[in-house]
Amino acid sequence: MKTKISTLAKNIRFIIATSAALSATVVGSVNAQQSQKDEANVEKIAVVGSRAAPRSIADSPVPIDIIGAEELSKSGNTDMLEILKGTVPSLNVHANPISDAASLVRPANLRGLSADSTLILLNGKRRHRSSVIAFLGGGINDGAQGPDISVIPSIALKQVEVLRDGAAAQYGSDAIAGVMNFVLKDNAEGGSLTARHGEYYEGDGATTEISGNIGLPLTKDGFANLSFQYKNADATSRSVQRPDAEAFGAAGLNVANPAQIWGSPEINDDISIFGNVGLDLGDDKEFYMFGNYSERDVRGGFYYRNPHTRGTVYSLDGGATLLVGDLTPGPVGQQNDGLGLGDGIPCPVIPITTDNVTTQQNYIDGVQNNANCFAFNELIPEGFTPNFGGNITDTSLVIGTKGEFKGGFADGVFYDVSGTVGRSESTFAIFSTINASLGADTPRDFQPGRYIQLEKNFNFDLVKSVDMGMYDALNVAGGLEWHEESFEVVVGDEASFTAGPLTSQGFGIGSNGFPGFKPADGGVYTRRNYAAYIDLEAPVTEDFLVGAALRFEDYDSFDSTTNYKLSAQWHVTEDISLRSSLSTGFRAPTVGQANVSNVQTNLSSGVLVDSALLPPTNPIAKQLLAKPLRPEESKSYTFGGIYTYDDFFLTIDYYHIEVSDRISQSDKKDLTQNDKDILRAEGVPNVDSLQQVSFFTNDFDTTTQGVDVVANYSTDLFAGSSKFSLAYNWNETEVTKFTDITGEFKVKRLEEDLPNHRATLTWAQSYDDFSFFTRVNYYGEYQGVHVDYDATAITADSAVTVDFEANYFVNDAITLSAGAQNIFDQEATRINIPASQGIPNNNWGGVYYETSPFGFNGGFYYVKATYNF
């Protein structure tokens, strides 16, 4: 707790210092000409997608979803990613067990594209990226580095706006799949306090959450709206005992059951604090400030280390013989492949001939009773399963002012100037593991290091209405933006990366599973870019609106890019309108992707190996034909229609997105002995400890197309008020160009892991003292993949899940709620590896395919109490 308070104090000092700096120079991005919204229609009015006055989503030339505060509060899950997944069918989120950093910050996919292809805004301002890079991202997200959406609590939000259209010409890099704008509450009075508890039907994953929101007046002309959320969640396990671990247990070894956990990680002290401040300065000018402090501790499982076969720890030949270290100085004497320093008395070769090598007499005589010879079976005879986790801290601050110039040449021009700073820090930890090269002196717990992502934005934006003799005034917007992004790698503790005295004998270097960051890996990498844009919207007639946007962006690490967008909407009749857009876009490689290196343990053809992810400029990566990263480029168009009649609302939109030179991790490449010899000659250290290498690359192109259908209907039914909502998405991705650097299996994952069809049907029923909310979720067929291994892949069946919540209004202030997510406990597809592969279904201890689009934990029930004031 003392450490947590110290960290909190450090980040508060960071925010205060940043606030003082930004107060001296406020510059920022625009949503000028912000008109006051009618509270009754707040969930139907969007700010994102236009720099003109906010408009109804029915009058938008691009498709936008609005998710209001009430709907956000009725999800059976407190994770913002899960809330959005249940509401936006084109958004997919996977559980990521045993996935290194992807277990700490889960990536999300809009329209089947990677997590960092969707731009995230908070109150219309660009949100910083997470410091976590998803090294094991399940194919689609391999190497993705997007913002951490999970830190945003639903109680802090007025609404979420999801722009389902390419918008890089309006907002810059990353907006290839679309834009999500999280709008904070701005009430100057009232508030709420909510307590919630739930757990899975299996009896694990207990989650307790307390959240609150309060609106306060800031003088008579302003507001300060504050929100918090505090949460703890237990881990889950959907595992069975692995056959090898079962055999070791039967042979007398004390192996945990299950030895390896497939499930959601444990989350402790997950706290988020958000603040939103606004003050009317008079004369049509306004000051605003908002930001957050968020922190959580996460801990999850890793792969079990078999005490006979685990390479560079227990064996070097797949379990044929034991890896024995010679602890005495002197000439080489060990007969086991010449390993060891030796003293003239060689350590014996120990063939593994039983289910428990520690019971073999040759082991007892040659290792256990021999002080000069060492094997890890003496220290950890049952094998071990590391736990991976870390502390994730996220802070941000935005300060700005907006208003209207009056008089002179700028008369009638609305301006918005602001400065933004965002920081994400991931401090990694790995427990119950070893640095094998240190032998018996190895610690068991390590601090492998930290990643820090720091971003600064300064914007100056203008909007003016110009009378051009059309039906209404031409809206002209323009602005400038400066952005700096840095990625810092902080070196881990020495034991996590050092090459110990047994290195030359074949024992692995660094904390097994996630070696620490070496001094050579540490450093700060920085990139700056600036942009200029112009954005026009012209209501040519009462029924015809056209828009155009052009954006120029220049990066100091690669060439500049210019992108455009054209959009239009035509009201054919009072009830029917057609809309369309055409745009280009781009996504710049992140600074982390261009510079980070990391070693992780992964399964390759069912065998645990150490794999290094390296920058494309690293000598090893260059040996494997890696090249410096360049931006992704996209072309997209949409076409759709809107139909409204009384209380019925329907939109249908087709989209087509072509992305070239997509950035991702390469397939993992085996290092040949020739590769190692060349690299060793070039002075590259620790080459012998690596078995595979991957790197970031622009290696493949994709074409994604799909259809979104959204329908809403309100009526009076069963003596109450009823609202029905239907949302459907068909999405298909085709990899149109790739090489062996990407590999055929990854292509298959990109094309088939996500369901092509997703749909939700929602019914909300309200009475004076009672209400209920139910949602039916449909997930089409998808590719079931286990341990990222092509031999495990099958086509998994479609499925339907049902969510339900009932609310009882005790009085105007108190509401009691009970509900369940996946109330009928729909089971994910069980692992069913084709018999032709000759692999047992439970070979790695899993029960369900981790690519299940609705997770694998099963039904979750909860109770909730809310106090409104």
Secondary structure, 3 states (H helix, E strand, C coil): CHHHHHHHHHHHHHHHHHHHHHHHCCCCCCCCCCCCCCHHHHHHEECCCCCCCCEEHHHCCCCEEEEEHHHHCCCCCCCHHHHHHCCCCCEEECCCCCCHHHHCCCCEEECCCCHHHEEEEECCEECCCCCCCECCCCCCCCCECCCCHHHCCHHHEEEEEEECCCCHHHHCCCCCCEEEEEEECCCCCCEEEEEEEEEECCCCCCEEEEEEEEEEECCCCEEEEEEEEEEEECCCCCECCCHHHHHHHHCCCCCCCCCCCCCCCEEEEEEEEEEEEEEEEECCEEEEEEEEEEEEEEEEECCCECCCCCECCCECCCCCECCCEECCCCCCCCCCCCCCCCCCCCCCCCECCCCCHHHCHHHHHHHHCCCCEECHHHHCCCCECCEEEEEEEEEEEEEEEEEECCCCCCCCCEEEEEEEEEEEEEEEEEECCCEHHHHHHCCCCEEEEEEEEEEEEEEEEEEEEECCCCCCCEEEEEEEEEEEEEEEEEECCHHHCCCCCCHHHCCCCCECCCCCCCCCCCEEEEEEEEEEEEEEEEECCCCEEEEEEEEEEEECCCCCEEEEEEEEEEECCCCEEEEEEEEEEEECCCHHHHHCCEEEEEEECCEEEEEEEECCCCHHHHHCCCCCCCCEEEEEEEEEEEEEECCEEEEEEEEEEEEEEEEEECCCEECCHHHHHHHHHCCCCCHHHCCEEEEEEEEEEEEEEEEEEEEEEEEEECCEEEEEEEEEEEEEEEEEECCCCCCHHHHHHHHHCCCCEEEEEEEEEECCCEEEEEEEEEECCEEEEECCEEEEEEEECCEEEEEEEEEEECCCCEEEEEEEECCCCCCCCECCCCHHHCCCCCCCCECECCCCCCCCCCCEEEEEEEEEC
